[in-house]
């Protein structure tokens, strides 16, 4: 799975995420500002990372139980800070006309899993609800 950085696609983000990013756009890039950015992003269901240079990167949607995701979002989610996407496997269980009934996303070396069930469609996209996650 290829890592997606939503900082490169800000125009596609929900308004509440854009508001958080705009609020922090004028802040200095230091650890405190980055920590505050992550905290505010977490409150709206997103997260990012930063290195020693305090430059935020890797903006992505977080997995939360009860939230809905498209198949592509599930396939491309970076689930936990510092974990490599290549360490995840996505298993599709049960077929249906509009998609797979049940998806399980599992980390290859750590005991972490998230599961999703098909709840409907939006246009030509299958929509899944997260019914369980131990990524926290």
N, C-alpha and C positions, 0 to 999 in steps of 0.2 A: 504494500500500500504506500502510495506517495503522500508525503506530508503536505497539507494545505495550510497556507498562512493567510488568514482573512484580512490581515493588514494590507494585502495586495488587492483586496476586493471590498473596500469599505462601503462602496455604494450599494452592496447587496445585503448589508447588515440591518437588523431591526433598529428603529429610531432610538430605543433606550441604550443600545450599545454605541451608536454614533454619538449620543449625548455624552456618555462617559469618555469616549475617545477625544471628543472636542474639548471637554473640560480639562483633560490632561495634556492636550497638544501644546499648551503654552508653558507647562511646568518644566523645570530643569530635569535633566536625566540623571537622577541620583537614586540610590537604593530606596530611600523613603518614598519618593514619588512613584517608583515602579511598584513597590509593595502596596501603596494606596490604589494604584491603577488595577492591580490584580484583585484586590479586595472588592473594589466597586464592580469590576467585570464579573466576578464570581456571583455577586448579588443579582445579576441579570442573566446568569447561566452561561457565561463565557469565561475564558482564562487566557493567559499568555505567559511567556517566560522572559527572562532577561539574564544576561551574563554580567561579567565584571564591568563592562563598559556602560551598564545600566541602560542599554538600548532594548526596548521591548520587541519581541518577535514571537512568532508561532501563535497568533491569535486564533482561537478555535472554540467551538461550542463544547460545553461540558456534558457528560452523560449524567442525567438525573432521572430517578425513578418517576414515572408519570408523564415525562416529556415525550413529545413525538419527534420522529426523525425520518428522513427519507433513507432509502437503501444506500445511496451514495454518501450521505452524512455518516451513517454507521460505518461504512467501509473506510472512510477517511478520518475518523475521529482519532485524535491523540488523547488517550484516556487519562493519563496520569503524568504529572510533571516529571520530566527526565526519562520517560520510557520511550523506547524506539518502536515506531509503528511496525517494523519488520518482525517484531516479536509477538504479534497478534495473529490469531487465526479466526476467520469468520466461517461458522458452520451454518448451512441452510438446512432446515428440517421441515419436511412437508411441503409439497407443491400445491399451488392453486392457480387459477386462471390469471389473476392479477399479481401474483408474486409468491414468495415463500411464506408459509404460515408462521414460522418461528425461526429466529436467528439467535445464535449464541456467539458472542465475541469473547475470546479467551486469550489470556497472556500465556506465552509458551513456557516461561520458567517461573513465574510467580503465580500464587494461588489467587488470581483475580479473574472475575467473569462478569459479563453483563448479558442479559437476555431481553429479547424484543419480540413482540407479537404483532402480526399484521392487523391493523385496525381500519384500513380503507385506502382510498387513492385520492390524489389531488392532481388532476390532469392525467398525464401518463406516468406519474410517480406513485410507487407504493409507499404508504405511510405506516410506520411501526411505532408502537408505544414501548418505552422501556419499562419492563415489569419487574426487573430485578437488577441490581448492581451492587457490587462490593468495592467499586473504585471510589475511594473517598480520600 
